[in-house]
Amino acid sequence: MSQQLINQYLNEIDRLRKFSGSVTEGVISEAFKDMLKTWARQLNWQFAAQYEFASVQKSRIRPDGTIFHSIGLPFGYWEAKDTDDDLDVEIRKKLAKGYPQDNIIFENSHTAVLIQDRQEVFRCAMTDNGALLKLLTLFFGHERAEIREFRKAVEEFKTFLPYVLDALRSRIDSAYADNLVFRLEAQKFLDTCKETINPTLSEADVREMLIQHILTEEIFANVFNEGDFHHENNIARELYALEGKFFTGAVKKETLKGLEPYYAAIRANAAQITSHAEKQTFLKVIYENFYKVYDSKKADRLGVVYTPNEIVKFMIEGADWLCEKHFGKNLIDEHVEILDPATGTGTFICELLDYFRGDPKKLAHKYKNELHANEVAILPYYVANLNIEATYAAITGQFAEFPNLCFVDTLDNVEGLGIRAGHQHDMFAALSDENIERVKRQNARKISVVIGNPPYNAWQENFNMRNPNRPYKRVDERIRGSYGAGSAAQNKIAIYDMYARFFRWAADRMHDDGVLCFVTNRSFIDSRTFDGFRKAVAEEFHEVHVVDLGGDVRANPKLSGTKHNVFGIQTGVAISFLVKRRRQKGCRISYARRPEFDTAAEKLSFLGTSKLSTLKSERVEPDSKGNWINLTENDWDSLAVVADDGTKVAKSPAKERAVFKLYSRGLGTFRDDWVYSFSSSQLQGKMRHFVQVYERRRNLSADHGANDIKWDRELEALLAQNKPKEFSAGNVCSAAYRPFCRRYLYRDKDFIGMNYLNSQIWLGENAPNKAITIMGDSSGKPYFCLAVDRVPDLNFVSPASGGSQQFPLYRYTADGERVDNITDWGLRQFHRAYGKDGSISSRERDISAEPTEGGDTPTSALEAIRPSVPVRTSHPSHLNLKFGSLSSGRSA
């Protein structure tokens, strides 16, 4: 790509010379600047033109370009001179004025000179393709000593933090055990939280908040030179008082000694940063690094990655335009209350302040009264508070406390939704009287605009990660009654994704007209699970704009998260603008999609130069099933139903309306590496060890060695029942693991994560059966099915397709009696298609039977299916509506 940039630059120079007839600095330097900007963007660095700063001689200098490293420090500089200038003379003049010499390019469109660490290291003709590539490679490959030391400190931080955490937790344990004053204060603190918030809170909540508070004190004392912040902030003050009861002086210094290189690097880098914008960037980098090392699970659950400014500005401008278009007001106007419900480091609020800077009077009013933000974790809360207050001070020239940042879990704060029953399920809103007042004040306001980047994390992939999203009772009830009630999907777990919860909360929070603007996971656009979500949005909102940024690596493995996704993640991203106008009927939906293989840099560049008001979009007309895109026309509803929930639970044959009575997913072991093997002896060895570890934990009531095996919620429930387990070689059987691939399976229902209804289909070698197996969700994949004669795995047909569904010939009762699984209704469909001549029955063909008078052996309905029979198995785009996630029960 670097060579391509050089080629593009030389081509652009040639065009400029040809069409402008000019070779002045102002004309052709733009091409070189564009190349530097693009190269920097690929590294996730920032190019700033004409950035002014103080030189070492304290004079103000302004290079033509300054490139900032991702941590916010200036990385390199560029100075362009006119083609007629003597480049060496001009270089001496600039250096005499104090221009930096650590990493700077001087050029006059004929010659380029690179100076690094006060020495000229390379000079070349700018038309020499290979030499210019070498110069720029040296330029972008240079690493300042401060940055190098910071990287080293981050690695040391990763090494030492676990030891410091152990020591810190030990100090807290000792304080609880031996320090009566601390123990009384901690209990008082916890009792207050239990009484006012949630009676289930424990010492663990207090401990973790104390730890984060202690570890971050040194950071905030240096980045913004706000040493008093940790003492004076309304939340920090309460925690600092608790800390002061046990963690001071030599004890504190000795405990944190291992992290001193990290803190020293922060101090050294902070001293180099002069502008507020750079400090914000630096603090965000520290925030991300800290969380990902301190608690990677929480980093994932909270969505610890800050939103690029191009996205934030695009969203703010779009929300402003929609407010003016529909309500005749702009965001800056009085009585337009704005809330960021998951503010993180405060990026959206800071950009809003910058957006309002042209009207100081309205800005002051908005800052004090009508900008609101919530944060749930202590570290980003501190970062947001500092960022917001420092941004306001940088714009206005005067400091003012930001009075509307609440330390509260938004999804638990249901008071503003008019829901007043039950406890708020988090401790944070009760940490100080001032914070309580802030939350109450926010809840009393009529919110007009909700904007931000809520976290998205549908579920944990591995139970051993111990990282599930916790339930939010009231919001989840609202989702169940709206998004869930309108959905035809059977497995609806994804609609409880965190971002869907924030959509539900925000839609309810805007009691009247308003604008909701989020950047989130894009799954709501076309996922079948979100059909009810799309229907609800079309009912609740008057106008919808969706900008689909793609980047879904799981849906398209040809994509790269780091290259094609604007957040560098695996999940696709979309920006949504929803306008609520209660007196207006109908909903207009507009959809715009960026090209699938656009890079993240290209997408951000597009957003940075585009406005929602002029964006070219296509009008979407949802179909009856709530689809917004990938609409199809078909005769699906006229075809015979293979299986459905109504038939499965029907008490009477008269109410059955599907070919098969029973259907089920394959076995969801969720520990394939343990319960499957190509070798029977190897499988028995693994499972003997598995049972031993389980029994050891059950008998010792300890986690010793627990992570040696794979745990899930079912195994945890088994442990809670104190149920003893023994290894049995009789549990080893053969299973259909993948198409044409059998494996030995240890089939103990207690060690299978989800058995579904397989105990009614596959009883063992003495109870043979056959089943048609299909993929549960074939969207984006060629349709595929296969017959099996043994229990199939959940991912038998296609991994990550929603789970394999099976339609067996027989089912078995609890007493082991074999029953036909073809319904009377299904048999009638075949009789209508083929006639009642006796050649089709609901019984499996007996190959030993004598031919009938007509000369044909009776054929079972299952074996009689031919392409001419109208059965719903032929349309992949609708399989989820009929088959996807059809079984949710766990076998006894």
N, C-alpha and C positions, 0 to 999 in steps of 0.2 A: 504493500500500500504506500510506503514511503517513496518508492521509486515512481509510482503513479502520480503522487503529489508533485514531484519535481517535474515530471513531464507536463502535467497540467499547467504548472507555473510558466514553463518556457513557452508553451503554446499560447497562454494568455498574454505574455509579453509581446510575442510576435503579432498577435491581433491588435493589441493596443498601439504598437508602433505603426502598424499598417493603416488603421482607421483614424487615429487621432493625429498622426503626423507629428507627435510630440514625444520627447523622451525626458521630460522633466520629472523631478522626484515625485511631485504630487500626482502625476498620471500613472506611472508604472509601479510606484511603491505599493499600490493597493493590491497588486497581484501577489507580491511577496508576503504582505500582511495576511491575505486570505490563506496562503499556504501555511503560515505559522499558526493561525487560528485553528485550521483543520487538524494539523498535526497535534497541537496541544489538546484539542477536544478528544482525540482518540485516546489520549492518556488520562482523560478525566481531569485535565488541568484547564485553567481559565486564562484567556488572553484579554488584556485591557489596554485600549489605545489611550495615549496621552495621559497616563496615570502620573499624578504629581506627588512627589514626596521630598523629604529633606535629604540632602547629600551629606557626606561625612563632614563637609565644611559648613553645614547648617544652611546652605543656600537651597532654594527650591528648584528642583530639576524635573523635567518631564520627557522621558524617552518616548519615541514614537510607539513603542509597544513594550508592555511588561507582562510576562507570563507567570502566573501563580501556580505553585504546586498544589496538589489536592489537599494538603494540610493547611493551606492558606498563606504560606510564606512565598515571597517573591522568589522565583526560580531562575529566571533569565530575562535579558533585555534585548531590545532591537532599536537601532537608530539608523534612519535612512537619510542619505545626503543626495544632493542633486548630481546628475551625471557630469556636470562641468566642474564640480568641486574637486580639489585635491584631497583625496580621502585621508591620507596620512596627516595632513595639516588639520583637517576637521576632527580627526580622532584626538590629536593632541589638545585641541581647544576644549573638547567635551570632557576629556579626562581631567584637565586643569580645573574645570568647574565642579568636579566631584562626581562625575558619572561613575557608576559601579563598575568594578573590573573583575568581579568573580565569575561572570558568565554573560558576555554581551557580544552581539553581532553588529558590526558597522558595515554598511554597504551603500554603494552609489549606483546600483543596477549594472555596473561593469564588473566591479570587484567586491568581494565580501571578505571581511576580516573577523576572525573569532578570537576574542581575548578571554582567557580563563585564569583565575587565580593570579591576576596582575601580569600575565605573560601572553604574548601573541602565540597561539598554538596552531593556527592554520589560516591560510590565505588562498583564495582561488578566484578564477574567472567565473562569473555567475552564469555563463553559457556552457560551462563545462559540466555536463550532466553528472558524471561520476564524482568529480571533486566536490560539487555542491552537495551531493548526497552525503559524502563523508563529513563535510563541515556541519551539516544539520544533525547528523547522527551524533557527532561529538557534542554539539550544543544540547540536544535533548537527553543525551546520556550522562551529562554532568550531574553530580550530586553535591549540593552544598554540605559543608561539615555539620551544620545544625540539623539538616534533614537526615543525614546519615546517623547522627547521634540519636535523633528521635526514633528512627526505625529500630536502632539497637535497643533503645530504652523500652520500646513496645514489646520486643521479644523478651527482654528481661522481666517485664511486667507479667507476661504470660507464664514465665517460669516461677517467679516468686509469689504471685498473688495467692495460689492455693495454700502456700505455707503461712502467709500473713493471715489469710482467712481462718485457718486452723487456730492460729495463735489468738486472733481476735475473738473467735467464738469461745475459746478456752477462757479468755479473760471475762467474757460475759457470763459464762457458766460459773466461774469463781465468784463473780459479783453477786449472782443470784444466791449462791450457797453461803457466802461469808460476809457480804456487805448488807447489813440490815437496812441502812438508809436507802441504798439503791433498790433493794428488793421492795421496800414499801412504796417508793416513788414509781417503780415499774408497775407494781400491782395497781396503784392508783390510776396510772395512765391507762392500763389495760381495762380496768373496771369502767372508766369513763367511756371508752370505746364500746365496750359490751353493752352498756346501758343505753347509749344513744344510737348505736348503729346495728350491731349484730352480736347476739349472745354466743355465737360459735367461735369467735376470735380467740387466739391463743397467744402464748408467749412467743411463738415462732414469728408471728407478724411483727411484734415489737423488735425482736432481735434483728431481723433482716433490714428493717428500716434504720436501725441504729448503725448497722455495719455500713450500709450505703452512705449514710450521712458522714460517718467518720472518714471513710476512704476518699470522699470527694472534697472534703474541707480544703485540703491543700491546693486542689485544682482551682477552685473558685477564688481562692485568695490571691492568685497570680495572673490568671488570664485577663481579667478585667480590672485588676487592681482593686477588687471589691472585698477587701479583707473583712469588712464589717457585715457583709451580706449574710454570711453564715450565722451571724449572731442576731441580726435584726429582722430577717425575713420571718413572717408570722409562723411558718411551719418549722423552719430551722431553729427558731428560738426554743420551741418546746422540746425538740430532740437534743439540742445542745445542753439544755438544763439536765436532761436525763443522763447524757454522756458525762457531764461534769461530776456526777456522783461516783464515778469509778475509773474513768479513763483519762488521766491527766499526767503531766510532767514526764518523768523518766519512763513510766510504764507505757505511755503513749508513744514516746520517741523510740523506745526499744522495739515495740511491736511493729511499727511501720517502717523500721529501718530497711527491710528488704525491698521496699518500693521507692526508696530514696532516688535511685537512678531515673526512674520514671518521672517522679516529681521534679527532679533537677532538669530533665530534658524539657519538661513543660515550662519551667521557669525561664530557661534559656531561650526557648522559641518565643515565648510570650513577650520577652524583652525586645525581640526583633520586630514585633508587629506593632504598627502605629495606627492603622485605620480600623474603624469599627467593623467594617465588612470583613476584613481579614480575620479579626478576632472571632467573629461569628463562625466563619468557616473552620477556624482552628478548633473552636470549642465543640463544633459538631463532630469533627474527626475524633477528638478525645472521647466524646460521648459514645460514638459507635464502637471505638476500640475498647473502651472500658466495659461496656455492656456485653460485648461478644466474648470477652475473656471472663468477666465476673459471673455472668449467667447467660449462657448461650440459649437456653430454653426460653427465658424471659425475653431475650432479644428477638427470637423468632415469634413468640406469642404477641409481643407488643408492636411488631413491625418496625424494629429499630433500623431505619434507613431514612435519611432525610429527603425531602422532595426537591428535585431540581427546580431552580428559579424559573426556567422557561415554562414549566408546567404551572407553577404557582401564579405567575403573572397572567398566563392565558386564562386560568380559571377566574382570577379576580376581574379581569377585563370582561370576560363573558358574563359573569354574574352581574356586573355593573350595567352592561348593555341590556340584559333581560329585565333588571329592575326598572330601568328607564322605559323600556319598550312596553312593559305590562302595567307598571304602576306609576309612571311619571316621576319617579324619584331615582336618585343615584345613591351608591353606597355611602358616600360621605354625608348625605343629607340627614338632618335630625329626624329621629323616630325610626330610623332604619337600624335595628339592633342586629349585630352580627356575632355569630358564635362559631368557634372552632372547637368541636367536642373532643378531639384527640390531638392536642396541639403539639405534642412531642417537644421539639426544641423551639417552638414558637415561630417557625418560618412563615406561616400564613399571616399571622398578626404583624410580624415585622414588615412583610411586603405590603400589607394594607396601609401601614403607617407611611411607608414610602410613597404609595399610590396617592395618599391624601396630602402630601407635603405642600402642595401648591396653595392650600387654603389653611393657614395656621390657626385661624379662629375655630373653624369647624374641626380641624384635626384635634385641637385641645379638648373640645367637647366630646368628640368621638372616643378619644383615648380614656377620658375619665368616666364616661357614662355608657357608651354603646358598643364597645368592643369587649367580647367575652371569650374566655378560653378555659378549657379543662385539661388536666393531666392526672394520670393515675400512679405514676412511678416517681420516686423521689428525685432521681438524678435528672431526667428530662425536665421535671418541674423546675429544678434549680436553673438549668440551662435556659429554659424558656423565659423565666423571670428576668434573668440577666440580659438576655438578648433583646427582649421587648423594651425594658427600661433604658438600655444603652442605645437602642435604635431611636427611641423618642428623644433622648438627650442629644444624639448626634444631629437630628433633624432640627430641633427647636433651639438648641444651645442651652437648655436648662433641664435639670433632672426632675423627674416627678415619678412617684411610686405608681406602678400599674395596679389599680385596685380591683381588677376583675379577673385575675387568674385564680382559679379554684383548684385545690388539691382534692380531687374527687373522681371516682369511677363513674363516668358519664352514664353507662348502661344501668348502673344501680340507682342513679339519681332520677327516680321516676316521679318525683314531686311535681316537676314542671309539665308532666304529661297528664296531670289531674288524677294520678294513681297514688293513693295515700295509705294503702293497706300494707302492713308488713314492714319489716326492717329494711333499711338500705343495707346491701350485703357487703359493705366494705368499711374499713375503719377510717378512711382518709378524711372524710368530711368533718370529723369530730376532733381533729388534732389540736385545734385552737379555736377560741371564741371568734376571732377575726375571720377564720376560714369558714366557720359556720354561717356567719353573717354574709359572707361573699356568696356562698351557695344559695342561701335564702333570697338574696337580692337578685341573683341571676334567675332563679325559678319564678320570681314575680314578674319578670320582664316578658314582653311579647316579642319573641324572636322572629325576625323577618328573613334572615339569611343564615343558613348553616353551610359552612364551607370547610374543607380539610381533606386529610388523607388518613382515614381510619385504618387500623390494622386488619389484616386478613390472614387467617390461619384456620382452615376448616376443621382439621383434626390432626392428631398425631399419627405418623406412619408406624411408629414402633412404641408399644406400651412401655418397654423398658426405659424410654426417654422420659417417662413421667411428666409429660408436658401437655396435658389436655386443656382445652378451653373450659373454663368453669361455666356452669349454667347461670343464666340471668332470668330468674323466674318470671318476672312481669313482662319483660321484653319478649321472652320466648313464648309466653302465652299469646302475645299479640301476633307474633310470627305464625304460630300454629293456627290462629283464627283467620289469618289473611293470606300470607304467602303459601302456607301449608294447605289450607282449605281449598284454595283454587288450583292446586296442583294435581295432575294425573299421575305423577311419579309415585312409586311405592317407597323407595328409599329416599327420605327427605332430609338426611343429616346435613347435606351441604347448605341448606337454606338457613342453618344456624351458624354459618360462618360469621366471624366477627364483623366483616364489612356489611353483611346482610342485616345483622342486628343494629348496626349504626344507621343504616338506611331506614329501618323500621322506627327506631327511636327518633331520628331527625324528622321523619314524615309526621309523626305524632306530635313532636315538640312544636312544630309550626301550626298552631291552632287555626290560624287564618291564612290569608294569602302570603306567599313568599317564594323564595328561591333556595333550592337545595343543590349544592355542587360538591361532588366527591370525586377523587381519583382512587380507583379501587381495582381489585381483581375483575377481569372482563368476563368471567364465567356466566354472569347474569344475562349476557346478550344472547347466547345460543344454547346454554345447558338446559337439558330437559327438566332437571330438578328445579330450575328457576322459572318454569312456565307459570306457576302461580304468582311468583314475584312480578313477572312482566304484566300479567293480567291486573294485579293490584295497582301497579304503577299507572297503567292506562286508565284505571278507574279513579285514582286519587289525584292525578295531576292533569293539568290542561295542556302543557307543552313539555316535550322531552327532546333533549339533544344529546346524542352519544357520539363521542370521538373515540373510536376503537384504535388503540395504539399497538395491538397485537403483541407479539413477543411471547406467545404461549409455547414454551419449549416442550411441554408434555404432549401437546397436540401435534406438534411438528418437530420431530427430532432433528431436522436439518437446521433448525435455528439454534443460536447460542445465546444463553442468558446474558452473558457479559457483553456480547456484541450487539444483539438485536433488541434487548429489553431495556426500557428507559430506567428501570431500577436495578438492572443487573441480576434479576431473579428468574426463576423458572416459570412463574405464573404470569399469564398475559395481563395487560393493564388497559384500562379504559377510563376516560373522563366523562362524567355524567352531569348534565344540567337539567333539573326538574323544576318546573314552574307550577305552583299551586294557585289556582283561581277558582274558588269554591262556587262562584256564581256562573261560571262558564261550563258548558257541557262539551263533552268530547275531548279527545286528546290527539294532538299532532305530534308525531314522532319523526325525528330527523336523525339520520345515521351517516357517519363519515368514517371511512376506514383507511388507514395508512397502508401502503404496499407491504406485503408479507415479509419481504427481505430487506426493507429499510433498516439501516443500522440505528442504534440508539441515538447517535450523534445526529443523524439525518432527521429523526423524529423530533428531537429537541430543537433543532434548527428550524424545522417547519413550524413548531409551536411558537418559537420565539419571533417569527415573522408573520404569524397569522392571527386573525381575530375571529371569534365565533360569529360575529355579526356578518362577516363576509365569507365565511367558510362554505365551500361547495358541499352540499349534503344531498342524500337521496331521501325521499319521503317513504316512510314505512307504513304499510297497512297490515296490522297483525291479522293472522288467521284465527279461526275459532279455537285453536289449541294454544293460543298465546305466543306463537312463533313470530319473531320480528324479522329474522333473516333466514335464508335457505328455505324459502317457502316452496311448496310443491302442490300440484294438483293431481289427485288420484281418486280411485274408487275404493279407498281403504275401508270405509265404513260399511260397504256392501259385502265384504268378504267374511267368511266364517271365522269365528274366534277360536283360537287354539287353546287358550287358557286365560282365566281372569280370576280376580279375587272373589267375585260374587259366586261363581260356581264352586270354588274351593270351600267356602264356608256354608254353602247351601245345605239346609237340613232335608230338603225334599228334592228328588229327581226332577220334579216339575219346574223347579227354579234354576235348573242348570242350563247354561247357555254357552258352553264351550266344549271342545272335543275331549279334553283331558280334565279329569276331576282334580287330581293332585299334581302339583309341580313344585320344584324347589331349586334353589341354588345348589351348586356343588359344595363340598366340604371346604369351609374356610378355616384352615388350620392356624394361620398366622404365626406358625413356627415350622415352616417346611423343612428347614435344615435339621430339625430334630426328629420329626415324625415320619419323614420320607427317606428312602434310601434304595439304591439299586441292589444292595446286598442285604439279605435277611439277617445274617449274623452281625453285620455292622449296625443295622437298625436296632437290634436287640441290645447291643452294647451301649449305644447312645441312650436308649430309653431306660436302661437300668440306672445309668448315671443320673438321668433326669429325675427319676423317681427318688433316688437317694438324696438329691439336693432339695427336692420338695419336702421330703420327710424330715430332713435335717432342719430346715427352716420352720416347719410345723412344730417340731418337738422342742426346738431351742427358742422359738419366738424371736429370732434375730435374722438380720439380713445377711449374715455371714455366707458368702458364696452365692447369694441369690442371683446375682447378675451372670452367673455361669450358665443359666438357662434362660429361656425366653418366657417372659411373663405377659399376661393380658388380664383384662378385667374379670374374665371367667375363672382364671386360675386364682386370682386374688379372692374372689368370692368363695372358691373351694377352700382356700386357706382359712378364711374367716369362719367357715363352718367346722373347721378343725377335722376335716374328713381325711382319714388315712388312705394311703394308696399303696398298691403293690404292683410289681411288674408281672405281666402275664404274657407268655409267648403266644397264647391263643389269640391275642389281639393283633397279631401280625397277619396282614392280608394283602392282596394285590389290588391296586387302584389305578384308574385312568388319570395319570398325572398331567399329560399333555397329549395332543393328537399323536397316535401311533407310538406312544411312550408310556409304558407301565412302570410303576415303582412299587416297592413294598411300603405299606402304610401301617403305622401303629395306631389302630383305631380304638382308642379309649375316649369315650365321649367327654370325659372330664379334661382331657389334654388336647381336644380339638376346640379351637377358639369359637367357631360357630358351626354347629352340626346341622342347622336348619331342619329340614324334614327328611333327611336321608335315612333316619332309622325306620321310616315307613316305606322306604323304597328298596334299600339294600340291606338284607338281613344276613347274608353270608353265602357260602358256596352251596348250601343245601336249599337255598331260596333264590334261584336264578331269576334274572330280570333283564329287560332291555329298555333303553331310553334314547330319545332324540335329544341331543345337547346343542344349544345355540348360544351365541354371545348375547349377554343381556343388553348391551348398548353398542350398536354397530356404527354409530355416527363417526365418519372420518375413516372407516375401515371397510374393506370388502366384506360382504356378508358371508358367513361361514357356519356350517353345522355338521355334526357327525354323530353317528349312533355309537352307543357304548353298551357293554355288558357287565360293567362293574362300577363301583362308586367313583364319580369323577371329582376332580379338584375344582375349587371355586374358579380358578383361572385356567381351566382345562382348554377352553376354546380360544380365548384370547386374553392375555393379561391386561389389566386396567381397562376392560371393556364394560365394566359394570357388573362383572361376575357371570359365570356360565349358568344358564338355566336349563333344567332337564325336564322332559315330559315322558314319564315311564309308562310301559305297557301295563304293569301291575302296581298295586300298592298292597301293603301288609298291615293287618290290624295289630293291636297290642298283643293278641293271643297268637300271632304268627300266621293267621289265616290269609291266604292270597285272594285278592279281590281285583276284578278288572278295573283298570283306570280309565277306560274309554267310557264316556257317559252315554246314556240312552239318547240324549240330544245329539251327541256326536255321531252315533250310529245312524240316526235318522238322516243326517246330512249326506252320509255316504249312500244310503238307500235312495235318496232323491237323485243323486248323481249317477248311480249305477243300477238302480232298480232292486227289487226285493226278490231276486231269483235264487236266493240261498247261497250264492257264492261269496257273500260278505257277511261275516258274523262279528260279534264282539269278542270272540274267543281267539286266542292265539292258534295258528294253524297247527294241527296235529299231523306231522309228516308220516305217521304210521297209519293214518285213517284211510279207509277205502274211498275211491272217487265216488262222487254222487252220481245220480242217474244222468245228469247232464254232462258227466265226464270231467267235471272240475273238482279239485279239492277245495273245501271251504277256506276262504282267505280272511285273515283278521282285518279289521278296519285300519289298524296301524300300517299294515303292509299294502293296503289297497290304494294309498294316496298316489295319485298321478298328477302330472302338471296341469291337467285340465280341470282338476278339482279346485274350486275357489276357496282356498285356505289362507289365512293371513300369516304367511311365513316368507313372503317374497319381497317385502319392501323394507330395506334396511333403515331408511330415514324415519320409520315409525315404530321400530321394534321396541323401543323403551316404553312406549305407551301401552303396548300389549304384553311384553315379556320382561322389561327391564326391572330389576330389583323386586321381583314379584313375591319373593318369600322373605318374611321377616321373623318368623317364629323359630325358636330353638327347640330341638327335639328333647324329649324327656330322657 
